[in-house]
Amino acid sequence: MKARAPRFPLVRVKALVGAGSFFVQETKAQAFHETYRQAALAVREVCAQLTERQFARTGSLTWDEADVYGVRYQQRGWYLKLTIDETIPEVAIISFHPLERPLRTNAGVTKP
């Protein structure tokens, strides 16, 4: 089976996040970190290490699309959903939280 490719090239995601051009929406991400700054630092660390093997799928949002990844962070599986707003430009982290159920990625299944 051919590996799926993300809608947003990882080289672009990593460049924007590395330059600080990203934000973490107020979602479950902050529930698992004491401060927004800690959530943002975690996102920066995870995004710097993203690979297409962790990619799960691209889904539709109201006005755009978002890429979903299953990653390992703090010794557990995490769900990461992001999009790029090219009008700014910046990466919008829509979701970043521990997995609630297994997620199929290009590398196989990422477990909670």
C-alpha positions, 0 to 999 in steps of 0.5 A, spaced: 500 500 500 502 506 498 503 511 503 499 517 504 502 524 503 500 530 507 496 536 504 501 541 507 509 539 506 513 538 512 518 542 510 513 548 510 510 546 517 517 545 520 520 552 517 514 556 520 514 552 527 521 553 527 521 561 526 515 561 531 510 562 526 505 558 529 499 558 535 496 553 539 488 553 539 485 553 546 483 545 546 485 539 550 493 541 549 493 546 554 489 541 559 495 537 559 500 542 560 500 547 566 501 553 561 500 556 554 508 556 553 509 549 555 504 547 550 507 551 545 514 548 547 511 541 546 508 543 539 515 546 537 519 539 539 514 535 536 513 538 530 521 539 529 521 531 529 515 530 524 515 525 519 511 522 513 511 516 517 507 519 522 501 522 518 494 519 518 490 523 514 487 530 511 481 532 513 476 537 511 475 543 516 469 548 515 474 553 510 480 549 509 483 542 510 488 539 516 493 534 516 492 529 522 498 525 525 499 520 530 506 521 534 509 519 540 510 524 546 512 523 553 512 516 552 505 515 549 501 516 543 498 523 541 494 526 536 496 532 532 492 536 527 494 542 524 493 547 518 497 552 515 494 559 514 498 562 508 495 569 509 499 570 515 503 565 514 503 561 520 501 554 522 495 553 526 495 547 531 488 545 532 489 539 536 494 536 540 492 531 546 494 524 548 490 519 543 483 517 546 484 511 541 489 507 536 490 511 530 493 508 523 498 512 520 503 511 514 508 507 519 502 503 522 498 504 528 500 509 534 497 507 540 495 511 546 
